C-alpha cells in the first residue's frame, strides 16, 4: 500500500509544519518527504530526505536547509529533547541517523554555513549528548551565563575567534585533538581532556601552546583564584605571551613561557602544584631583564614586604633564579638604580620559615644620596655618602653570619633628628668578628674617632669600643635616643599585633658582652657642663633587665657644673647606674643646695654580679661639698644598701646608711659616729692650743 500527499500542515501556537511526499508500506513505513518548519510565517527550517519507521523507532537520511534558525521555540515545544536555545545562521546540513523514544543517534552529520563547517557523529539520549566532531568555526564572543550548555566561571568570556580542530564528548568528558583558536590577539592551540565538564569544578588534563598579546587587566578579572597572597586589585600591564603549559587538575606546568612587556622580558619554566587553588606550590626557573620606571607602593601589590610610602627610582634588573617553597636559588640577580650597582648570588632555604642564607652580595658602588627617597624612613634619615662592599650572608634570619668588607666615604644620616656626617672608614667582617678600625666622623658638632670590634656576633656577642669625642651634646643624644626607642617600640608592637600576640610574648633579648673606653673632651647638657669625662668598662650578661649583668666599670670626670642631677639621670639608664649613690645623696640632702654644684672631680668604681652592683668607690668633690659612698645597688629592683659620708664646708662629716630605692631612698644618720667624729675634732683643737 502507498500513500502520496501533495500538502499536509500541522499548526499549533504559531509553530507550523508543512510537508509533501509519499509513504510506502504502512506496516513498516518508508517516507520520502519534503518538509518546512516555520514560526509566525517565517521559515525556520526546510528538510528533504527519506525516513523509515519500525516498531523500535525510525531511520532517517535528510538534507536540511535554513535561512536562519532560532531554536528558542523548538526548545520550548520539545523540552525533553534538550534542544539548546541558540541562533543558527543560514546554512545547510546532511544528517543520517536513527530516532527512537528517549533519544536520537546520528551516524553521520555535516553542517555548513557562512563562516563554519562541522561534521561527525553523535547521539542525544536522556538529555545527555555524546559524539565527535571535526570543525572549522567562526565563534562570536560568548559570555558567562549566555548559554546554559557552555559552562564558564563568573566574570569570564570566550572572545570572538576562529576555531579549528577535532573534539569528542562522552559522559562528561571532553577530548580535544588538534584544536586551534585564532583571535585578534594571537593564537592558542590545545589538546587533551577535560573531565566532569558539566560540574562546578571541571578537571582538566590539557596541553596548551600560545602566542598572544594580552591587554592590561586586574587580578580580580581572572576567572580563577590564583592565590590569596595576590591582591585582587593588582594591575597586570599589557604583555606579549609566548610558550606552552600543561594543566592537570589544579597543577600547572610551564614550558618556556616568555612574557614581553614595555619594561622588558620575563622567562618562566617549571611547575606550580595546586596553581588553581589558594595554596600554590611553585617550582620555577625565572629569568628576567627589566627596565622599570620610577615606582611607588601604589604601583605594586600591597604585600607586607613593601613599605608604605615607597618611592623607587628608575631601575634595571637582571634575574636568573629558581624558586620553590623550600628554597630560592639565585644564579644571578643584578640591580642598578642610578649610580648604585648591586649583584646577588646564592640561595635562601625555607624562606617562609627559619630562612637559612647562603648569599654573596656585591655592591660595586653605592651612592646613598640617590636612595634617600626610597621610604619615609630613609627620607627621614637623609642618607649621604658613597662606597663599595662585598658581603657574604650565611646562618639564619634569627642569627645571620656575615663576611666581607665595606668601605665608605662621607657617610651621613640624620637619626631621630641627630645629625651624623662625614663618616669615613672601612668595615671588615667574617663569621667570628666585625672590625671597624679608625672610624672618623661627626656626631652633631662633635668630632668622633673610634675603633670598634664585635666578636662572636652570631652566638654571644662581645662589643669592644675605644672612642673619643671632642664635644658631646648629651641632651641632644638623649632626645634622639628617646625618639628612636619610641619608634622601635611602635614597630615591635605593630609586628606583634600582625602575629596575633603581645610584644611581651616576644623572645627576650640575648645577653652580650661589652668592654672599652669612651672619652669626651667637653660634655654638654641642659643640666650639666663637664670636662674630661672618661668611662671604661668590662661587662657581660648585658640585657635590658640587668638581671645577669656582671663585670666592672669606672668613671672619671674633671671639672664642671651640675644642675638638678635627677633630671640629668632620668633619661639615661647608664648614668643612673654609675651615679646612683650621688643621686641618692642628692635626694636626701644635707642642708646645702645639691641642685647647683660646681664639680671639682667625680670618681666612680663599680663591680657587678648577677645584677647586683657593688660600689667600691663613689666620690663627688666640689667647692663646698665632698661626698663618698660604698655599698650595693640591686639593679633589677633598684634596692639600695649603702653607706655614705658627706662633709659640707668645715662642718663635721655626717655618715648615713641608705636604703630604699634609687627613686625613693631612705637615709638613717649614724649618730654614734657623728659624736665620735665631733669629739675627735674637739681633741684635735685642744691639742693644737
C-alpha positions as CSV (number, residue, x, y, z in Angstrom):
1,X,0.0,0.0,0.0
2,X,1.3,3.5,-0.8
3,X,0.2,7.0,0.4
4,X,1.1,10.1,-1.6
5,X,0.2,13.6,-0.4
6,X,0.7,17.0,-2.1
7,X,0.1,19.1,1.0
8,X,0.0,18.5,4.7
9,X,0.2,21.1,7.5
10,X,0.1,21.0,11.3
11,X,0.0,24.2,13.3
12,X,-0.1,25.0,17.0
13,X,0.6,28.2,18.9
14,X,2.3,29.8,15.8
15,X,4.6,26.9,15.1
16,X,3.7,25.3,11.7
17,X,5.0,22.2,10.0
18,X,4.2,21.8,6.3
19,X,5.1,18.7,4.2
20,X,4.5,16.8,1.0
21,X,5.7,13.4,-0.2
22,X,4.9,9.8,-0.2
23,X,4.8,6.9,2.3
24,X,5.1,3.3,1.3
25,X,4.4,0.1,3.2
26,X,2.2,1.4,6.0
27,X,3.0,-1.5,8.3
28,X,6.7,-0.5,8.2
29,X,6.5,2.9,6.7
30,X,9.2,4.3,4.4
31,X,8.8,8.0,3.7
32,X,10.2,10.3,1.1
33,X,9.4,13.8,2.4
34,X,9.8,17.5,1.7
35,X,9.0,19.5,4.8
36,X,9.2,23.1,6.1
37,X,9.1,24.3,9.7
38,X,8.0,27.9,10.2
39,X,7.1,30.2,13.1
40,X,4.8,33.2,12.8
41,X,5.1,33.0,9.0
42,X,8.9,32.8,9.0
43,X,10.6,29.8,7.6
44,X,12.9,28.2,10.1
45,X,14.0,25.0,8.5
46,X,13.5,23.1,5.3
47,X,14.1,19.4,5.1
48,X,14.3,16.8,2.3
49,X,15.0,13.2,2.6
50,X,14.0,9.7,3.5
51,X,12.9,8.1,6.7
52,X,12.0,4.5,7.5
53,X,10.0,3.7,10.6
54,X,9.8,0.5,12.6
55,X,8.4,-0.5,16.0
56,X,11.8,0.4,17.6
57,X,12.0,3.9,16.1
58,X,12.9,5.4,12.7
59,X,16.0,5.6,10.4
60,X,16.4,8.9,8.5
61,X,18.6,10.4,5.9
62,X,17.8,14.1,5.5
63,X,19.1,17.2,3.8
64,X,18.4,20.3,5.7
65,X,18.5,24.0,4.8
66,X,17.7,27.0,6.8
67,X,17.6,30.8,6.1
68,X,18.5,31.1,9.8
69,X,17.2,29.1,12.8
70,X,16.3,30.4,16.2
71,X,15.8,27.3,18.3
72,X,14.1,29.1,21.2
73,X,10.7,27.9,20.1
74,X,11.9,24.4,19.5
75,X,13.4,24.3,23.0
76,X,10.0,25.5,24.3
77,X,8.0,22.8,22.5
78,X,10.5,20.0,22.9
79,X,11.8,20.4,26.5
80,X,12.6,16.7,26.9
81,X,14.8,16.7,23.8
82,X,17.3,19.1,25.5
83,X,17.4,21.4,22.5
84,X,19.7,24.3,23.4
85,X,18.5,27.8,22.8
86,X,20.8,29.2,20.1
87,X,20.6,31.2,16.9
88,X,22.0,29.4,13.9
89,X,22.9,31.4,10.7
90,X,21.7,30.4,7.2
91,X,23.2,27.1,6.3
92,X,22.8,23.5,5.0
93,X,23.1,20.2,6.7
94,X,23.1,16.5,5.9
95,X,22.0,14.2,8.7
96,X,21.9,10.4,8.7
97,X,20.7,8.6,11.8
98,X,18.2,6.8,13.9
99,X,15.4,8.1,16.2
100,X,13.7,6.2,18.9
101,X,11.7,7.2,22.0
102,X,14.1,8.8,24.5
103,X,16.8,9.8,22.1
104,X,18.4,10.2,18.7
105,X,21.7,8.9,17.3
106,X,23.5,10.4,14.3
107,X,25.5,8.0,12.2
108,X,26.9,10.9,10.3
109,X,26.2,14.6,10.0
110,X,27.6,17.6,8.2
111,X,26.7,21.2,8.7
112,X,27.9,24.1,6.7
113,X,27.2,27.8,6.9
114,X,29.0,31.0,6.1
115,X,31.9,31.0,8.5
116,X,31.7,27.4,9.6
117,X,31.7,23.7,9.0
118,X,31.1,20.8,11.4
119,X,31.0,17.1,10.6
120,X,31.0,14.0,12.7
121,X,28.7,11.6,14.6
122,X,26.9,11.6,17.9
123,X,23.8,11.0,20.0
124,X,21.4,12.6,22.4
125,X,19.8,10.2,24.9
126,X,18.2,11.1,28.1
127,X,19.3,14.6,27.7
128,X,22.9,13.6,27.7
129,X,24.9,14.4,24.5
130,X,27.9,12.4,23.2
131,X,29.8,12.2,19.9
132,X,32.7,13.5,18.0
133,X,33.2,16.3,15.5
134,X,35.7,17.9,13.2
135,X,35.1,21.6,12.9
136,X,36.2,25.0,11.5
137,X,34.0,27.6,13.0
138,X,34.0,31.4,13.5
139,X,32.8,31.8,17.1
140,X,31.3,35.1,18.3
141,X,32.1,36.3,21.8
142,X,30.4,34.1,24.4
143,X,29.9,35.5,27.9
144,X,29.4,33.5,31.1
145,X,25.8,32.5,31.5
146,X,24.9,33.3,27.9
147,X,24.3,29.7,27.1
148,X,23.3,27.1,29.6
149,X,25.3,24.4,27.9
150,X,28.5,26.4,28.0
151,X,29.9,26.3,31.5
152,X,32.2,29.3,32.2
153,X,33.4,30.8,35.5
154,X,31.8,34.1,36.6
155,X,33.2,37.3,35.1
156,X,34.7,35.4,32.2
157,X,34.1,35.2,28.5
158,X,35.3,33.4,25.3
159,X,36.4,36.1,22.9
160,X,35.5,36.1,19.3
161,X,37.8,33.6,17.5
162,X,38.3,31.1,14.7
163,X,38.2,27.6,16.0
164,X,39.5,24.6,14.1
165,X,40.1,21.0,15.2
166,X,38.6,17.8,16.4
167,X,36.7,17.1,19.6
168,X,34.8,14.2,21.2
169,X,32.4,14.3,24.2
170,X,31.0,11.4,26.3
171,X,29.8,11.0,29.9
172,X,31.0,14.4,30.9
173,X,34.5,14.1,29.4
174,X,35.6,16.3,26.6
175,X,38.6,15.2,24.4
176,X,40.3,17.7,22.2
177,X,42.7,17.0,19.3
178,X,44.5,19.5,17.1
179,X,42.3,22.3,18.4
180,X,43.5,25.8,17.5
181,X,41.9,29.1,18.2
182,X,42.9,32.3,16.3
183,X,42.0,35.5,18.0
184,X,42.8,39.1,17.1
185,X,45.3,38.9,20.0
186,X,47.1,35.8,18.6
187,X,46.8,32.0,18.6
188,X,46.1,29.3,21.1
189,X,46.3,25.5,20.5
190,X,45.1,22.8,22.8
191,X,44.9,19.0,23.1
192,X,43.9,16.7,25.9
193,X,40.8,16.1,28.0
194,X,38.5,17.9,30.4
195,X,36.6,15.5,32.8
196,X,33.5,16.4,34.8
197,X,32.8,19.2,32.3
198,X,29.3,19.9,33.5
199,X,30.3,20.0,37.2
200,X,31.1,23.0,39.3
201,X,34.8,22.1,39.2
202,X,35.9,20.6,35.9
203,X,39.2,18.5,35.9
204,X,41.5,19.5,33.0
205,X,44.3,17.4,31.5
206,X,45.4,19.7,28.7
207,X,48.5,20.8,26.8
208,X,48.4,24.3,25.6
209,X,50.5,26.4,23.3
210,X,50.0,30.1,22.9
211,X,51.3,33.3,21.2
212,X,49.1,36.1,22.5
213,X,49.0,39.8,23.0
214,X,47.4,40.2,26.4
215,X,45.8,43.6,27.3
216,X,46.2,45.1,30.8
217,X,43.9,43.6,33.4
218,X,43.3,43.3,37.1
219,X,43.7,40.0,39.0
220,X,40.0,40.3,40.0
221,X,39.2,40.0,36.3
222,X,40.5,36.4,36.2
223,X,38.0,33.6,36.3
224,X,40.0,31.6,38.8
225,X,41.6,32.5,42.2
226,X,45.4,32.3,41.8
227,X,46.4,32.9,45.5
228,X,45.1,34.8,48.5
229,X,48.6,36.3,48.7
230,X,48.0,38.2,45.4
231,X,45.5,41.1,45.9
232,X,42.6,41.3,43.5
233,X,43.3,44.9,42.9
234,X,46.7,44.2,41.4
235,X,47.0,45.7,37.9
236,X,48.8,43.5,35.4
237,X,50.3,45.5,32.5
238,X,49.8,44.7,28.8
239,X,52.2,42.0,27.6
240,X,53.1,39.5,24.8
241,X,52.8,35.9,25.9
242,X,54.6,33.0,24.1
243,X,55.1,29.4,25.2
244,X,53.2,26.5,26.5
245,X,51.8,24.9,29.6
246,X,50.1,21.8,30.8
247,X,47.2,21.8,33.1
248,X,46.4,18.7,35.0
249,X,43.8,19.1,37.7
250,X,44.9,22.0,39.8
251,X,48.6,21.6,38.8
252,X,50.2,23.7,36.0
253,X,53.5,23.0,34.2
254,X,55.1,25.9,32.3
255,X,57.1,25.2,29.2
256,X,59.5,28.1,28.2
257,X,56.9,30.8,28.8
258,X,58.2,34.1,27.6
259,X,56.5,37.3,28.8
260,X,57.4,40.5,27.0
261,X,56.2,43.9,28.1
262,X,57.1,47.5,28.0
263,X,59.5,47.0,30.9
264,X,61.4,44.0,29.5
265,X,61.3,40.2,29.2
266,X,60.5,37.5,31.7
267,X,61.0,33.8,31.1
268,X,59.4,31.1,33.2
269,X,59.8,27.3,33.2
270,X,58.8,24.7,35.7
271,X,55.7,23.6,37.6
272,X,53.2,25.1,40.0
273,X,51.4,22.4,42.0
274,X,47.9,23.4,43.2
275,X,48.2,26.5,41.0
276,X,44.4,26.8,40.7
277,X,43.9,26.8,44.5
278,X,44.8,29.3,47.2
279,X,47.9,27.2,48.2
280,X,50.1,27.1,45.2
281,X,53.5,25.3,45.5
282,X,55.8,26.7,42.8
283,X,59.0,25.1,41.4
284,X,60.0,27.6,38.8
285,X,63.1,28.8,36.9
286,X,62.8,32.5,36.4
287,X,64.9,34.7,34.1
288,X,64.3,38.4,33.5
289,X,65.7,41.5,32.0
290,X,63.7,44.5,33.1
291,X,63.9,48.3,32.9
292,X,61.5,49.6,35.4
293,X,60.3,53.2,35.5
294,X,60.0,55.1,38.8
295,X,57.5,53.2,41.0
296,X,55.7,53.8,44.3
297,X,54.0,51.4,46.7
298,X,50.7,52.3,44.9
299,X,52.1,50.7,41.7
300,X,53.0,47.4,43.5
301,X,50.9,44.7,45.2
302,X,50.1,45.7,48.8
303,X,52.3,43.0,50.4
304,X,53.9,43.1,53.9
305,X,57.4,43.3,52.4
306,X,56.7,46.5,50.6
307,X,57.0,49.5,53.0
308,X,54.2,52.2,52.7
309,X,55.4,55.3,51.1
310,X,58.0,53.5,48.8
311,X,59.5,55.7,46.1
312,X,61.7,53.5,43.8
313,X,63.7,55.5,41.2
314,X,64.1,54.1,37.7
315,X,65.9,50.8,37.9
316,X,67.4,48.0,35.8
317,X,67.0,44.3,36.9
318,X,68.8,41.2,35.6
319,X,67.5,38.0,37.2
320,X,68.2,34.3,36.8
321,X,66.9,32.1,39.7
322,X,64.9,29.0,40.7
323,X,62.1,29.5,43.1
324,X,60.4,26.8,45.2
325,X,58.6,26.9,48.5
326,X,61.6,25.1,50.2
327,X,64.3,27.3,48.7
328,X,65.3,30.1,46.4
329,X,68.5,29.7,44.4
330,X,69.9,32.8,42.8
331,X,72.2,32.2,39.9
332,X,72.3,35.9,39.1
333,X,70.5,39.0,40.4
334,X,71.7,42.4,39.3
335,X,70.1,45.7,40.2
336,X,71.2,49.1,39.0
337,X,69.5,52.2,40.4
338,X,71.2,55.4,39.2
339,X,74.8,55.1,40.4
340,X,74.1,52.2,42.7
341,X,75.0,48.7,41.4
342,X,74.2,45.5,43.4
343,X,74.6,41.9,42.5
344,X,73.5,38.8,44.4
345,X,74.1,35.1,44.0
346,X,73.4,32.1,46.2
347,X,70.3,30.9,47.9
348,X,67.8,31.0,50.8
349,X,66.4,27.8,52.2
350,X,63.0,27.7,53.9
351,X,62.3,31.4,53.0
352,X,58.9,31.3,54.7
353,X,60.3,29.8,57.9
354,X,63.7,30.0,59.6
355,X,65.3,31.3,56.4
356,X,68.8,29.8,56.1
357,X,71.1,32.0,54.0
358,X,74.0,31.2,51.6
359,X,74.3,34.5,49.7
360,X,77.0,36.7,48.2
361,X,76.2,40.4,47.7
362,X,78.5,42.7,45.8
363,X,78.0,46.5,45.6
364,X,80.4,47.8,43.1
365,X,79.2,51.3,44.0
366,X,76.6,52.8,46.3
367,X,75.5,56.4,46.3
368,X,73.3,56.9,49.3
369,X,72.1,60.4,48.2
370,X,70.2,58.7,45.3
371,X,68.5,56.2,47.7
372,X,67.4,58.6,50.4
373,X,63.9,58.9,49.0
374,X,63.2,55.2,49.0
375,X,60.9,55.1,52.0
376,X,59.6,57.5,54.7
377,X,62.3,56.1,57.0
378,X,65.2,56.7,54.6
379,X,63.8,60.1,53.8
380,X,63.9,61.0,57.5
381,X,67.5,59.6,57.6
382,X,68.7,62.0,54.9
383,X,71.3,59.5,53.7
384,X,74.5,60.6,52.1
385,X,77.9,59.2,51.2
386,X,79.5,56.7,48.7
387,X,81.3,53.4,48.9
388,X,81.5,49.8,47.8
389,X,81.2,46.4,49.5
390,X,81.3,42.6,49.2
391,X,79.2,40.7,51.6
392,X,78.5,37.1,52.3
393,X,75.5,36.1,54.4
394,X,75.1,32.7,56.0
395,X,73.2,31.5,59.1
396,X,69.5,32.1,59.6
397,X,67.1,35.1,59.9
398,X,67.4,34.9,63.6
399,X,71.2,34.7,63.7
400,X,72.8,35.7,60.4
401,X,76.5,35.4,59.9
402,X,78.3,38.0,57.8
403,X,81.6,38.1,56.0
404,X,83.3,40.6,53.7
405,X,84.4,44.2,53.5
406,X,82.7,47.6,53.3
407,X,84.4,50.9,52.5
408,X,82.7,54.2,52.7
409,X,83.4,57.9,52.5
410,X,81.5,60.9,53.7
411,X,78.7,58.7,55.1
412,X,75.9,60.7,56.7
413,X,72.4,60.4,58.1
414,X,70.0,62.0,60.5
415,X,69.0,59.5,63.1
416,X,66.0,60.7,65.2
417,X,67.0,64.4,64.4
418,X,70.6,63.7,65.5
419,X,72.9,64.5,62.5
420,X,75.8,62.2,61.7
421,X,78.1,63.3,59.0
422,X,81.5,62.9,57.3
423,X,82.0,59.3,58.4
424,X,84.9,57.6,56.6
425,X,86.2,54.2,57.3
426,X,86.4,50.5,56.4
427,X,84.4,47.6,57.9
428,X,85.8,44.1,57.7
429,X,83.9,41.1,58.9
430,X,83.8,37.3,58.9
431,X,81.9,34.6,60.8
432,X,83.9,35.4,64.0
433,X,84.1,39.2,64.2
434,X,83.4,42.6,62.8
435,X,86.2,45.2,62.8
436,X,85.8,49.0,62.3
437,X,89.2,50.5,62.8
438,X,90.0,54.2,62.8
439,X,86.4,55.3,62.1
440,X,86.1,59.1,61.9
441,X,83.1,61.3,61.6
442,X,80.9,64.0,63.2
443,X,78.2,63.4,65.8
444,X,76.2,66.6,65.7
445,X,79.1,69.2,66.2
446,X,81.4,66.7,67.9
447,X,84.4,65.1,66.2
448,X,84.4,61.3,66.8
449,X,87.3,58.8,66.4
450,X,86.5,55.2,67.2
451,X,87.9,51.6,66.9
452,X,85.0,49.1,67.1
453,X,85.2,45.3,67.2
454,X,82.3,42.9,67.6
455,X,83.2,39.3,68.3
456,X,81.0,36.2,68.1
457,X,78.1,38.3,67.0
458,X,76.1,35.2,65.9
459,X,76.5,33.5,69.3
460,X,77.2,35.6,72.4
461,X,78.3,39.0,71.0
462,X,81.3,40.8,72.6
463,X,81.4,44.5,71.7
464,X,84.8,46.2,72.1
465,X,84.9,50.0,71.8
466,X,87.7,52.6,72.0
467,X,86.2,56.0,71.2
468,X,86.8,59.7,71.8
469,X,84.6,62.8,71.2
470,X,85.9,66.3,71.5
471,X,82.4,67.5,72.2
472,X,79.3,65.6,73.1
473,X,75.8,67.1,73.4
474,X,74.2,64.6,75.8
475,X,70.9,66.4,75.8
476,X,70.5,66.1,72.1
477,X,71.6,62.5,72.2
478,X,69.1,61.6,74.9
479,X,66.2,63.2,72.9
480,X,67.3,61.3,69.8
481,X,67.5,58.0,71.7
482,X,64.1,58.5,73.3
483,X,62.5,59.1,69.8
484,X,64.3,56.1,68.4
485,X,63.2,53.9,71.3
486,X,59.6,55.0,70.8
487,X,59.7,54.4,67.1
488,X,61.2,50.9,67.6
489,X,58.6,50.1,70.3
490,X,55.8,51.1,67.9
491,X,57.3,48.9,65.2
492,X,57.6,45.9,67.6
493,X,54.0,46.4,68.8
494,X,52.8,46.5,65.2
495,X,54.8,43.4,64.3
496,X,53.4,41.6,67.4
497,X,49.9,42.7,66.5
498,X,50.2,41.2,63.0
499,X,51.5,38.0,64.5
500,X,48.5,38.0,66.9
501,X,50.4,38.3,70.1
502,X,51.6,41.0,72.5
503,X,55.2,42.4,72.4
504,X,55.7,41.0,75.9
505,X,55.4,37.5,74.4
506,X,58.3,38.0,72.0
507,X,61.6,36.2,72.6
508,X,63.7,38.1,75.3
509,X,66.9,39.7,74.2
510,X,70.0,37.5,74.2
511,X,72.8,38.7,76.6
512,X,76.0,40.1,75.2
513,X,79.4,41.3,76.5
514,X,80.9,44.8,76.1
515,X,84.2,46.4,77.1
516,X,86.0,49.5,76.2
517,X,86.8,53.1,76.9
518,X,85.0,56.3,75.9
519,X,86.4,59.8,76.5
520,X,84.7,63.1,76.0
521,X,86.6,66.4,75.9
522,X,83.5,68.5,76.8
523,X,80.1,67.1,77.7
524,X,77.1,69.5,77.5
525,X,73.6,69.1,78.7
526,X,70.8,71.5,79.9
527,X,71.7,70.1,83.4
528,X,75.5,69.7,83.1
529,X,78.7,71.1,81.7
530,X,81.6,68.7,82.3
531,X,85.1,68.4,81.0
532,X,87.4,65.5,80.6
533,X,84.9,62.7,81.0
534,X,86.3,59.1,80.8
535,X,84.3,55.9,81.2
536,X,85.8,52.4,81.0
537,X,84.0,49.1,81.4
538,X,84.1,45.3,81.0
539,X,80.6,44.0,81.4
540,X,78.9,40.7,80.4
541,X,75.5,39.2,80.7
542,X,74.1,42.6,79.4
543,X,70.3,42.5,79.0
544,X,67.7,45.2,79.3
545,X,66.6,44.0,82.7
546,X,70.2,43.8,84.1
547,X,69.4,40.5,85.9
548,X,72.5,38.8,84.5
549,X,74.9,41.8,84.5
550,X,78.4,41.1,85.7
551,X,81.8,42.8,85.4
552,X,83.5,46.2,86.3
553,X,83.1,49.9,85.3
554,X,84.9,53.1,86.2
555,X,84.0,56.7,85.7
556,X,86.3,59.8,86.0
557,X,85.0,63.4,85.5
558,X,87.1,66.5,85.7
559,X,85.8,70.0,86.4
560,X,82.4,71.2,85.5
561,X,78.9,72.2,86.7
562,X,75.8,70.1,87.6
563,X,72.2,71.3,87.9
564,X,69.3,69.1,89.0
565,X,71.2,65.8,88.9
566,X,67.9,63.9,89.0
567,X,66.7,65.4,85.7
568,X,70.1,64.7,84.2
569,X,70.0,61.0,85.0
570,X,66.3,60.5,84.4
571,X,66.7,59.7,80.6
572,X,70.0,57.8,80.9
573,X,69.9,54.3,82.4
574,X,73.7,54.1,82.2
575,X,74.3,57.3,84.1
576,X,71.6,56.4,86.5
577,X,73.5,53.3,87.4
578,X,77.0,54.7,87.7
579,X,75.8,57.9,89.6
580,X,73.2,56.1,91.7
581,X,75.0,56.8,95.0
582,X,75.3,60.5,94.3
583,X,71.6,60.6,93.1
584,X,70.5,59.0,96.4
585,X,72.5,61.5,98.5
586,X,71.2,64.4,96.3
587,X,67.6,63.2,97.1
588,X,68.3,63.1,100.8
589,X,70.0,66.5,101.1
590,X,72.5,67.8,103.6
591,X,71.3,71.3,104.2
592,X,73.0,72.5,101.0
593,X,71.8,73.1,97.5
594,X,72.9,69.9,95.7
595,X,70.9,71.0,92.6
596,X,73.6,73.6,91.7
597,X,77.1,72.1,92.2
598,X,80.5,73.2,90.9
599,X,82.3,69.9,90.3
600,X,86.0,69.6,91.1
601,X,86.1,65.8,90.4
602,X,83.7,62.8,90.1
603,X,85.2,59.3,90.6
604,X,83.3,56.0,90.4
605,X,84.5,52.4,90.7
606,X,81.8,49.7,90.4
607,X,81.6,45.9,90.3
608,X,78.6,43.8,89.1
609,X,77.5,40.3,89.6
610,X,74.1,38.8,88.7
611,X,72.6,42.3,88.6
612,X,74.0,43.4,91.9
613,X,76.2,46.5,91.7
614,X,78.9,46.9,94.4
615,X,80.0,50.5,94.8
616,X,83.7,50.2,95.6
617,X,84.2,53.9,95.3
618,X,81.9,56.8,94.6
619,X,83.1,60.3,95.2
620,X,81.9,63.8,94.3
621,X,84.3,66.6,95.2
622,X,83.1,70.1,94.8
623,X,84.0,73.5,96.3
624,X,81.8,73.2,99.5
625,X,80.9,69.5,99.4
626,X,82.6,66.2,99.4
627,X,80.5,63.1,99.2
628,X,81.7,59.5,99.2
629,X,79.7,56.3,99.2
630,X,80.1,52.5,99.2
631,X,77.6,49.6,99.3
632,X,75.4,47.8,96.8
633,X,72.5,48.5,94.4
634,X,70.3,45.7,93.2
635,X,69.8,47.0,89.6
636,X,66.6,45.0,88.6
637,X,64.8,46.2,91.7
638,X,66.8,49.4,92.3
639,X,67.1,48.4,96.0
640,X,69.8,50.3,97.9
641,X,72.1,49.1,100.7
642,X,74.8,51.8,101.0
643,X,76.8,53.8,103.5
644,X,77.7,57.4,102.7
645,X,79.9,60.1,104.1
646,X,79.2,63.8,103.4
647,X,81.2,66.8,104.5
648,X,79.8,70.3,103.9
649,X,82.4,73.1,104.2
650,X,84.3,72.9,107.6
651,X,81.3,71.2,109.3
652,X,81.9,67.7,110.8
653,X,81.4,64.8,108.3
654,X,78.0,63.1,108.5
655,X,77.6,59.5,107.8
656,X,74.3,57.8,106.7
657,X,73.1,54.3,106.0
658,X,71.0,54.5,102.8
659,X,68.2,52.0,102.0
660,X,65.0,52.1,99.9
661,X,65.3,52.6,96.1
662,X,67.0,55.0,93.8
663,X,63.7,56.7,93.1
664,X,62.8,56.7,96.8
665,X,65.9,56.5,99.0
666,X,65.7,56.2,102.8
667,X,68.6,57.6,105.0
668,X,69.5,57.0,108.6
669,X,72.1,59.1,110.3
670,X,74.9,57.3,112.2
671,X,74.7,59.4,115.5
672,X,77.4,57.5,117.3
673,X,79.8,58.0,114.6
674,X,78.8,61.7,114.4
675,X,79.6,62.2,118.1
676,X,82.8,60.3,117.9
677,X,83.9,62.5,115.0
678,X,82.8,65.6,116.8
679,X,84.8,64.6,120.0
680,X,87.8,63.8,117.9
681,X,87.6,67.2,116.3
682,X,87.5,68.9,119.8
683,X,90.5,67.0,121.0
684,X,92.4,68.0,117.9
685,X,91.6,71.6,118.5
686,X,92.7,71.4,122.2
687,X,96.0,69.7,121.3
688,X,96.7,72.5,118.8
689,X,96.3,75.0,121.5
